[in-house]
Amino acid sequence: MKLVARLAGFLNKRQAMRSVDVSLRSGTYFVVTIHGSKGSEPCIAAGPVEALALDVPHQDLGDAIFRGLKATRHDYPYPANQQEWSQVIAPLLSAAGCKSWGTYAKRASSLRVDQTAEQIRVLPCIREKTSFAPVAGRELELKAPSAPELGEIIAKELAFAAQRDGAA
């Protein structure tokens, strides 16, 4: 009986998802690590943040995304109030030279990259005033892409989004 229980536990274990937000604003890519709280799926974009120039090689963009994914934690303290949420976004705002999320978001295009094992899922977003919502039908599923492949896909998707959103 113990063997069956151990096997069931092993089969039910799933690898924790890792996530980053990648945005394009004013000719700069911002790669922000997203964390989970108390074992939850990632939902807190607290960084670290990497800023890369628009003309960065695809290899470098892909490497930054993989570093961000690797940095995901699942024990990040969930912000309890507005002041703590302000501290969460402070690294991104500082890197972008912005004073508020609204200012940042008005000129940005964004997407999310999720990783489980070697599976990468790219979730493009559309800007809705000062927030971003998933774009149905544009998701991409990638099996173990190389850094240059991932960087190229992300660069193309964000260029498309910037043109669409008027942030180019």
N, C-alpha and C positions, 0 to 999 in steps of 0.2 A: 504494500500500500504506500509506503514512503517513497518508493521508486516512482510510482505513478504520480504522486503529488509533486515530486521534484521535476519530473518530465513536463508535467502540466505547467508548472511555474516557469520552466525554461522556455517553453513554447509561447507562453503568454507575454514574456518580456519583450518589449519593443525598444528599439534604440531611440534615445531622446532626439528630438528634432533640434537642429541648430539653424539660426536665422540671422540674416542681415538685411538692412534697408540700404538700397543704393539709390542716390538721387543725383540729379544733374542740375546745377544752379550756377548761372553766371560763368560758364566755361570751366567749372570744376565738378568733379565727381566726389561725392561724400559717401563713404562706406561706413555704416554705423552698425555695430553688433547689437542684436536684440536678445534679451535675457528672459528666462522664465522665473517665476516665484513659487517657492514651495513645491517644486517638481512640475509645475505647470508648463504648458507650451510657451515658447517665447512670445512676449507681448510688450516688453519694456525696452525701448530703444535708448539704452543708456551709454552705449559705446564700449570699447574705445571707438574713436572716429579717425578715419584716414581720409585726407583730402588729396586728390590727384588731379593734375591738369588734364584738360580735355584731350590734348594730343599725346597722352601717355600711351606707351605700347600696350596692346591687348594683354600681353603676358603680365605686365605690372598691375593692371586692373584686376585680372583674374586672381593673381597672387594676393592682392589686398582683400578680395572677397573671401578667398579660402582662409586667410588669417582671421578675418572677422568671424567667419563661421566657427573656426576652431576656438575662439574666445568665448562663445556662448556659454553661459552658466544657467543652472536651473534652481539656484538658491538665492537669487537676487531679492533683496527686501522690497516688498511691494510698497510704493509710495502711499503714504497715509493722508496726505493733504496737498494743497496747491503748491506750497513752498517746496515740498519734496519732489513734486512733478517738475517744478522749475529747475531743480538741481539735476534731474534726469536729462533734460534737453540742453542744459548749459554747455556741455562739450561741443555739441553740434553747432549751436548758435555762435559760440566763440570761434570755432573753425571757419564758419561762414561769414563772420563779421557782422552778425545780425543781433538786434536787441530783443526780438520777439519771434515766436513761432509763426505768427501771421505774416510778418515781413519775410521770413525765410520761405514759407510755403507758397506765397503769391508768385514767386519767380522760379519755382522748382518743378521738376518732373521726377517721379519716383517709381520704384518697383521693389519687390521683396524677393529674396532668394532664400529658400528653405532647403535643408539637406537632412536626409535620413540615410545612414550608411553611405553608399556611393550614389544614391539617387538625388539629383538636384532638380528642384522645381522653381521656375521663374514665374512670378506673379506680377505682371504689369499693372500699374494703377493709373487712374485718371484723376486730375486735380479737380476738386469741387470746392471752390473758394479757398479755404485754408486747411483743407483736409484731403486725403487721398482715398479712393475707393477702387477695389479690384475691377479689372476690365474682363468681363466674361468672354471666353473664346480666344484669348491671347496667351493663356498659360502655356508654358513649355515644360516638358519632362525630359531631362537629360540623364543619361547613364554614364557616370564617371567621366565628365568632360575634363580636358586638360585646362590649365590656366589660360592659355591663349584662346582656346575655343570659348570658354566661359566669358572672358573679357570681351571678345568680339560680339557675342550674342547680346551681352548687357549694353555695350556701347551702341549697337544698332537699335535696340529696343528703346533706350533712353533718347537717342537722336529722333526716333519716330515720335515719342511722347512729347519731347520739347517742341517739335514742329506742330503737333496737334494742339498742345496746350498754349502755344504762343509764348513759350519760354526760350525759344532758340536765340 
